[in-house]
Amino acid sequence: MQSTINLFVILFFSISAFAGGPEETARHVAAGLNTGNAGAVASHFNTMVDLSLPGSEETYSKTQAGRVLKEFFSQNRVKSFKISKQGSSADGSMYCIGTLTTEKWVTVSIF
């Protein structure tokens, strides 16, 4: 039986930093989340990342957040990730909202 919890992954990155633009970046991050590939997700992190996972809510450096996410994925095999909304903030940071489902959790992710 799956439980429902909130999983907040807040990933801010500059839209102009990626040649493919925000849509391509969102696809890359979503693909990384969909396959549980922490490295693919972390490659798009800003210098500091707010990451809230079950039992942990912290602000991490890019490297630390990648390790924490990798550990989470090693303990929670990802079944799917689907973007439900995306946009950009006034400062040019991009965000997406979606649903991440693992074998243990059905979660809401914000990045």
N, CA, C and O of each residue as an XYZ file, in Angstrom:
444
protein
N       0.844     -1.185      0.000
C       0.000      0.000      0.000
C       0.883      1.239      0.000
O       1.876      1.294      0.725
N       0.535      2.216     -0.793
C       1.303      3.441     -0.873
C       0.721      4.481      0.066
O      -0.495      4.575      0.235
N       1.596      5.253      0.669
C       1.188      6.379      1.501
C       1.372      7.657      0.700
O       2.100      7.674     -0.294
N       0.718      8.718      1.128
C       0.888     10.000      0.471
C       1.619     10.939      1.413
O       1.222     11.113      2.565
N       2.683     11.541      0.920
C       3.449     12.531      1.672
C       3.802     13.659      0.725
O       3.634     13.548     -0.490
N       4.282     14.720      1.283
C       4.782     15.806      0.448
C       6.284     15.682      0.323
O       6.989     15.525      1.319
N       6.759     15.750     -0.877
C       8.184     15.757     -1.172
C       8.434     17.040     -1.933
O       7.964     17.195     -3.061
N       9.158     17.948     -1.343
C       9.420     19.221     -1.998
C      10.881     19.270     -2.424
O      11.787     19.190     -1.594
N      11.088     19.399     -3.686
C      12.421     19.570     -4.232
C      12.378     20.906     -4.953
O      11.789     21.025     -6.027
N      12.991     21.885     -4.370
C      12.934     23.215     -4.952
C      14.267     23.466     -5.652
O      15.305     23.633     -5.011
N      14.213     23.487     -6.939
C      15.405     23.619     -7.750
C      15.277     24.900     -8.563
O      14.427     25.004     -9.446
N      16.095     25.831     -8.268
C      16.069     27.070     -9.035
C      17.324     27.147     -9.890
O      18.436     26.926     -9.409
N      17.134     27.457    -11.129
C      18.262     27.592    -12.024
C      17.934     28.675    -13.026
O      16.770     28.931    -13.337
N      18.961     29.293    -13.517
C      18.776     30.380    -14.458
C      18.385     29.833    -15.824
O      19.073     28.971    -16.372
N      17.307     30.320    -16.361
C      16.839     29.880    -17.673
C      17.898     30.137    -18.737
O      18.090     29.319    -19.637
N      18.572     31.254    -18.637
C      19.562     31.591    -19.660
C      20.813     30.744    -19.575
O      21.627     30.770    -20.497
N      20.996     29.995    -18.502
C      22.210     29.205    -18.329
C      22.217     27.953    -19.198
O      23.264     27.324    -19.351
N      21.080     27.579    -19.767
C      21.008     26.360    -20.536
C      20.603     26.675    -21.960
O      19.579     27.313    -22.206
N      21.416     26.221    -22.890
C      21.239     26.573    -24.291
C      19.880     26.163    -24.848
O      19.336     26.847    -25.714
N      19.330     25.059    -24.363
C      18.070     24.566    -24.904
C      16.857     25.320    -24.410
O      15.758     25.102    -24.921
N      17.012     26.184    -23.450
C      15.899     26.942    -22.921
C      15.169     26.212    -21.815
O      15.499     25.073    -21.483
N      14.173     26.873    -21.245
C      13.496     26.334    -20.072
C      12.725     25.040    -20.332
O      12.693     24.167    -19.465
N      12.112     24.898    -21.487
C      11.349     23.691    -21.759
C      12.254     22.473    -21.838
O      11.928     21.409    -21.312
N      13.404     22.640    -22.505
C      14.353     21.528    -22.611
C      14.940     21.189    -21.247
O      15.117     20.017    -20.916
N      15.237     22.209    -20.463
C      15.759     21.980    -19.118
C      14.741     21.225    -18.280
O      15.097     20.280    -17.577
N      13.476     21.631    -18.345
C      12.416     20.941    -17.601
C      12.322     19.487    -18.035
O      12.133     18.603    -17.199
N      12.453     19.228    -19.333
C      12.413     17.842    -19.824
C      13.573     17.027    -19.268
O      13.395     15.865    -18.902
N      14.769     17.632    -19.200
C      15.940     16.925    -18.674
C      15.757     16.603    -17.188
O      16.042     15.490    -16.746
N      15.281     17.587    -16.427
C      15.067     17.382    -14.997
C      13.969     16.345    -14.782
O      14.113     15.460    -13.939
N      12.887     16.444    -15.526
C      11.793     15.475    -15.397
C      12.265     14.067    -15.762
O      11.883     13.097    -15.107
N      13.083     13.951    -16.789
C      13.614     12.638    -17.177
C      14.484     12.073    -16.059
O      14.423     10.879    -15.765
N      15.295     12.928    -15.435
C      16.115     12.481    -14.310
C      15.275     12.028    -13.132
O      15.575     11.012    -12.505
N      14.215     12.783    -12.824
C      13.312     12.394    -11.744
C      12.568     11.109    -12.105
O      12.373     10.243    -11.252
N      12.160     10.987    -13.344
C      11.393      9.819    -13.787
C      12.198      8.529    -13.677
O      11.632      7.460    -13.449
N      13.505      8.624    -13.837
C      14.361      7.433    -13.780
C      15.114      7.314    -12.461
O      15.872      6.363    -12.267
N      14.915      8.266    -11.553
C      15.627      8.228    -10.283
C      17.104      8.524    -10.446
O      17.921      8.018     -9.677
N      17.462      9.331    -11.427
C      18.856      9.672    -11.707
C      19.193     10.996    -11.023
O      18.992     12.070    -11.589
N      19.707     10.902     -9.802
C      20.016     12.098     -9.016
C      21.049     12.977     -9.709
O      20.957     14.202     -9.637
N      22.023     12.384    -10.374
C      23.051     13.156    -11.060
C      22.477     14.025    -12.168
O      22.883     15.174    -12.339
N      21.527     13.470    -12.921
C      20.893     14.234    -13.997
C      20.087     15.400    -13.441
O      20.069     16.483    -14.026
N      19.427     15.182    -12.320
C      18.655     16.257    -11.687
C      19.602     17.292    -11.100
O      19.434     18.491    -11.325
N      20.593     16.833    -10.350
C      21.518     17.731     -9.650
C      22.341     18.588    -10.601
O      22.808     19.661    -10.219
N      22.521     18.132    -11.822
C      23.311     18.929    -12.775
C      22.623     20.258    -13.090
O      23.255     21.170    -13.623
N      21.343     20.372    -12.767
C      20.590     21.602    -13.019
C      20.347     22.421    -11.749
O      19.693     23.463    -11.801
N      20.866     21.960    -10.620
C      20.716     22.705     -9.369
C      21.466     24.016     -9.426
O      22.484     24.141    -10.107
N      20.946     24.994     -8.699
C      21.657     26.239     -8.471
C      22.711     25.970     -7.393
O      22.844     24.834     -6.938
N      23.446     26.976     -6.984
C      24.490     26.824     -5.977
C      23.938     26.302     -4.658
O      24.564     25.456     -4.020
N      22.776     26.791     -4.242
C      22.113     26.336     -3.022
C      20.733     25.803     -3.393
O      20.073     26.326     -4.291
N      20.303     24.747     -2.683
C      19.057     24.062     -3.004
C      18.273     23.805     -1.723
O      18.821     23.281     -0.753
N      16.986     24.173     -1.714
C      16.090     23.800     -0.628
C      15.522     22.436     -0.977
O      14.898     22.261     -2.023
N      15.742     21.474     -0.094
C      15.321     20.105     -0.368
C      14.595     19.562      0.850
O      15.151     19.514      1.947
N      13.366     19.158      0.651
C      12.567     18.603      1.733
C      12.113     17.207      1.340
O      11.308     17.036      0.425
N      12.635     16.223      2.038
C      12.296     14.824      1.805
C      11.741     14.256      3.099
O      11.871     14.889      4.147
N      11.130     13.092      3.059
C      10.628     12.511      4.304
C      11.724     12.452      5.374
O      12.762     11.818      5.180
N      11.481     13.115      6.492
C      12.436     13.116      7.594
C      13.568     14.107      7.471
O      14.454     14.125      8.326
N      13.577     14.930      6.443
C      14.682     15.860      6.233
C      14.200     17.084      5.471
O      13.577     16.967      4.416
N      14.493     18.252      6.012
C      14.182     19.505      5.314
C      15.322     20.467      5.576
O      15.483     20.967      6.689
N      16.110     20.723      4.546
C      17.318     21.523      4.709
C      17.603     22.339      3.451
O      17.024     22.114      2.389
N      18.505     23.282      3.609
C      19.104     23.978      2.473
C      20.508     23.413      2.330
O      21.291     23.410      3.279
N      20.816     22.934      1.131
C      22.085     22.261      0.873
C      22.846     22.966     -0.242
O      22.268     23.698     -1.044
N      24.148     22.730     -0.274
C      24.921     23.120     -1.443
C      24.509     22.190     -2.583
O      23.884     21.154     -2.353
N      24.857     22.559     -3.792
C      24.524     21.758     -4.972
C      25.016     20.320     -4.808
O      24.281     19.374     -5.088
N      26.258     20.159     -4.356
C      26.855     18.831     -4.187
C      26.145     18.033     -3.107
O      25.819     16.862     -3.304
N      25.903     18.673     -1.955
C      25.220     17.989     -0.859
C      23.811     17.556     -1.269
O      23.400     16.431     -0.986
N      23.081     18.438     -1.929
C      21.715     18.122     -2.349
C      21.704     16.937     -3.312
O      20.819     16.084     -3.245
N      22.677     16.889     -4.195
C      22.785     15.753     -5.117
C      22.987     14.446     -4.368
O      22.400     13.424     -4.723
N      23.822     14.476     -3.324
C      24.053     13.263     -2.517
C      22.794     12.848     -1.760
O      22.460     11.665     -1.700
N      22.097     13.828     -1.183
C      20.869     13.534     -0.434
C      19.813     12.946     -1.377
O      19.147     11.970     -1.033
N      19.665     13.534     -2.551
C      18.698     13.031     -3.521
C      19.079     11.625     -3.987
O      18.215     10.763     -4.149
N      20.361     11.406     -4.199
C      20.836     10.070     -4.599
C      20.500      9.041     -3.524
O      20.047      7.941     -3.840
N      20.714      9.385     -2.276
C      20.388      8.490     -1.171
C      18.884      8.216     -1.126
O      18.463      7.078     -0.919
N      18.074      9.266     -1.321
C      16.626      9.089     -1.341
C      16.221      8.117     -2.448
O      15.420      7.211     -2.219
N      16.776      8.306     -3.649
C      16.438      7.429     -4.772
C      16.920      6.001     -4.528
O      16.281      5.054     -4.987
N      18.030      5.827     -3.818
C      18.522      4.468     -3.549
C      17.596      3.721     -2.597
O      17.539      2.491     -2.620
N      16.874      4.458     -1.763
C      15.958      3.841     -0.802
C      14.501      3.849     -1.282
O      13.648      3.183     -0.696
N      14.224      4.598     -2.339
C      12.855      4.759     -2.841
C      12.867      4.662     -4.359
O      13.013      5.671     -5.049
N      12.716      3.471     -4.870
C      12.762      3.269     -6.317
C      11.624      4.041     -6.993
O      10.453      3.888     -6.646
N      12.000      4.869     -7.961
C      11.037      5.723     -8.661
C      10.234      4.896     -9.659
O      10.776      4.098    -10.423
N       8.923      5.118     -9.622
C       8.041      4.492    -10.601
C       7.716      5.456    -11.727
O       7.650      5.054    -12.888
N       7.509      6.751    -11.386
C       7.197      7.724    -12.436
C       7.291      9.148    -11.894
O       7.244      9.381    -10.686
N       7.425     10.086    -12.820
C       7.332     11.510    -12.522
C       6.615     12.168    -13.679
O       6.925     11.914    -14.842
N       5.650     13.017    -13.352
C       4.891     13.722    -14.396
C       4.719     15.185    -14.005
O       4.228     15.489    -12.918
N       5.124     16.091    -14.896
C       4.960     17.531    -14.676
C       3.493     17.890    -14.851
O       2.849     17.474    -15.814
N       2.966     18.679    -13.895
C       1.587     19.152    -14.025
C       1.510     20.653    -14.302
O       0.511     21.133    -14.838
N       2.548     21.389    -13.945
C       2.568     22.838    -14.178
C       4.012     23.317    -14.192
O       4.852     22.780    -13.469
N       4.304     24.320    -15.007
C       5.635     24.925    -14.999
C       5.544     26.385    -15.384
O       4.579     26.817    -16.015
N       6.560     27.141    -14.998
C       6.594     28.562    -15.302
C       7.914     29.160    -14.857
O       8.860     28.436    -14.547
N       7.977     30.482    -14.825
C       9.184     31.146    -14.361
C       8.824     32.289    -13.435
O       7.764     32.905    -13.548
N       9.739     32.554    -12.516
C       9.537     33.622    -11.545
C      10.066     34.940    -12.105
O      10.675     34.973    -13.174
N       9.829     36.001    -11.383
C      10.254     37.334    -11.830
C      11.766     37.448    -11.974
O      12.251     38.235    -12.786
N      12.522     36.666    -11.190
C      13.985     36.760    -11.271
C      14.579     35.866    -12.358
O      15.800     35.781    -12.488
N      13.727     35.197    -13.140
C      14.210     34.348    -14.225
C      14.400     32.905    -13.839
O      14.773     32.092    -14.685
N      14.155     32.551    -12.573
C      14.246     31.162    -12.157
C      13.044     30.399    -12.683
O      11.946     30.943    -12.802
N      13.266     29.146    -12.991
C      12.206     28.307    -13.511
C      11.689     27.393    -12.411
O      12.442     27.001    -11.519
N      10.400     27.051    -12.474
C       9.861     26.075    -11.540
C       8.932     25.130    -12.287
O       8.367     25.476    -13.325
N       8.790     23.946    -11.744
C       7.837     22.971    -12.242
C       7.178     22.317    -11.039
O       7.791     22.183     -9.979
N       5.950     21.919    -11.206
C       5.232     21.172    -10.183
C       4.795     19.872    -10.830
O       4.282     19.869    -11.950
N       4.996     18.773    -10.129
C       4.627     17.496    -10.692
C       4.414     16.460     -9.617
O       4.508     16.759     -8.426
N       4.130     15.247    -10.033
C       3.906     14.145     -9.107
C       4.981     13.092     -9.310
O       5.183     12.589    -10.416
N       5.666     12.770     -8.225
C       6.683     11.726     -8.215
C       6.108     10.537     -7.461
O       5.684     10.671     -6.314
N       6.093      9.388     -8.098
C       5.606      8.173     -7.458
C       6.771      7.205     -7.310
O       7.453      6.885     -8.284
N       6.991      6.741     -6.083
C       8.001      5.720     -5.828
C       7.288      4.473     -5.334
O       6.071      4.475     -5.149
N       8.052      3.408     -5.120
C       7.442      2.184     -4.603
C       6.838      2.403     -3.221
O       5.886      1.718     -2.846
N       7.383      3.353     -2.460
C       6.904      3.612     -1.102
C       5.951      4.792     -1.023
O       5.060      4.803     -0.174
N       6.118      5.793     -1.896
C       5.407      7.055     -1.738
C       4.760      7.518     -3.026
O       5.271      7.271     -4.118
N       3.641      8.186     -2.889
C       3.082      9.013     -3.960
C       3.292     10.430     -3.440
O       2.774     10.781     -2.380
N       4.031     11.233     -4.158
C       4.465     12.503     -3.618
C       4.233     13.660     -4.565
O       4.066     13.471     -5.770
N       4.223     14.827     -4.024
C       4.157     16.030     -4.833
C       5.543     16.653     -4.823
O       6.112     16.891     -3.757
N       6.082     16.915     -5.993
C       7.405     17.513     -6.103
C       7.298     18.899     -6.666
O       6.526     19.142     -7.594
N       8.049     19.796     -6.124
C       8.159     21.150     -6.685
C       9.612     21.359     -6.980
O      10.461     21.175     -6.109
N       9.913     21.743     -8.205
C      11.302     22.053     -8.527
C      11.353     23.203     -9.481
O      12.438     23.626     -9.881
